[in-house]
């Protein structure tokens, strides 16, 4: 298939620059795969589509302050975007200005944090960087003091609190981006869902910057899928087994949960297996046979992205593009701070 098969016209004014407040007041587009029908609601009404005995699975990762702004020792402003730890005090990172920050360059973040460019990381332009504390304080303290929350590059005018780019159930700071489908949940909505008899469980996938990227290759088969670290705990495996045995649904809150759960499926054993900080490069495209996930809560995704391919594999490409066309016509808000979809 061609990458352009997953493209759609997205007016720039529909890219949300701030989240809905309260979180669950955003719009919700419900797509039924059986007939392609669409229903328009608000997110707080998601509870009406959940049945007692269903299991919601959410990604409890938290975004860390990965964006570091400083200046080159040689002069001029610079930015380091930490993506993933690669060893003792070393990270995979994006840098600006990319052409000038070559191996050997040094960037100062304030007076206490030194970032040295060690090497090229891969063909996409990432660098391997080393962090060094110059005043003896732990690097974690310096990152939280000097770092900024890394909003996606298409969010250019947000001035609200950083907490709105974190889910209300976030725990470990392991991600360079938020699992955005979960941003719509409030503590009150979660409690109402549980009170209805719907079960709630969590896993962890460390979200990377590739989440935001469009696919550059002409054919989707030529794309090299990025890898991410994920954990599916034994308690969740058991909860899913019990849910399936009782005839209820496993509902993923976001594409990161989809990738984690489907990555944890063991084809040889024909069952879900617990995973602990394992790596996945699972690339879900149309034709993929879903093994675990029965329904999906998600946002509206970047055109020509792997996430468009994932949701087009869960429903169909035609259903997804038709739903997106209607969402554009009705001026839904798109991408990370935008509105939500429920695919049943």
HELIX and SHEET records of a PDB file:
HELIX    1   1 UNK A    3  UNK A    6  5                                   4    
HELIX    2   2 UNK A   12  UNK A   14  5                                   3    
HELIX    3   3 UNK A   23  UNK A   25  5                                   3    
HELIX    4   4 UNK A   43  UNK A   49  5                                   7    
HELIX    5   5 UNK A  139  UNK A  146  1                                   8    
HELIX    6   6 UNK A  162  UNK A  165  5                                   4    
HELIX    7   7 UNK A  180  UNK A  184  5                                   5    
HELIX    8   8 UNK A  187  UNK A  195  1                                   9    
HELIX    9   9 UNK A  209  UNK A  212  5                                   4    
HELIX   10  10 UNK A  220  UNK A  222  5                                   3    
HELIX   11  11 UNK A  234  UNK A  245  1                                  12    
HELIX   12  12 UNK A  255  UNK A  263  1                                   9    
HELIX   13  13 UNK A  306  UNK A  314  1                                   9    
HELIX   14  14 UNK A  317  UNK A  329  1                                  13    
SHEET    1   A 9 UNK A  38  UNK A  42  0                                        
SHEET    2   A 9 UNK A  27  UNK A  31 -1                                        
SHEET    3   A 9 UNK A 340  UNK A 343  1                                        
SHEET    4   A 9 UNK A 295  UNK A 299 -1                                        
SHEET    5   A 9 UNK A 250  UNK A 253  1                                        
SHEET    6   A 9 UNK A  55  UNK A  59  1                                        
SHEET    7   A 9 UNK A 199  UNK A 205  1                                        
SHEET    8   A 9 UNK A 228  UNK A 232 -1                                        
SHEET    9   A 9 UNK A 275  UNK A 280 -1                                        
SHEET    1   B 2 UNK A  62  UNK A  63  0                                        
SHEET    2   B 2 UNK A 173  UNK A 175  1                                        
SHEET    1   C 7 UNK A  67  UNK A  72  0                                        
SHEET    2   C 7 UNK A  77  UNK A  87 -1                                        
SHEET    3   C 7 UNK A  90  UNK A  96 -1                                        
SHEET    4   C 7 UNK A 127  UNK A 133 -1                                        
SHEET    5   C 7 UNK A 113  UNK A 120 -1                                        
SHEET    6   C 7 UNK A 106  UNK A 109 -1                                        
SHEET    7   C 7 UNK A  67  UNK A  72 -1                                        
SHEET    1   D 2 UNK A 265  UNK A 266  0                                        
SHEET    2   D 2 UNK A 271  UNK A 272 -1                                        
END                                                                             
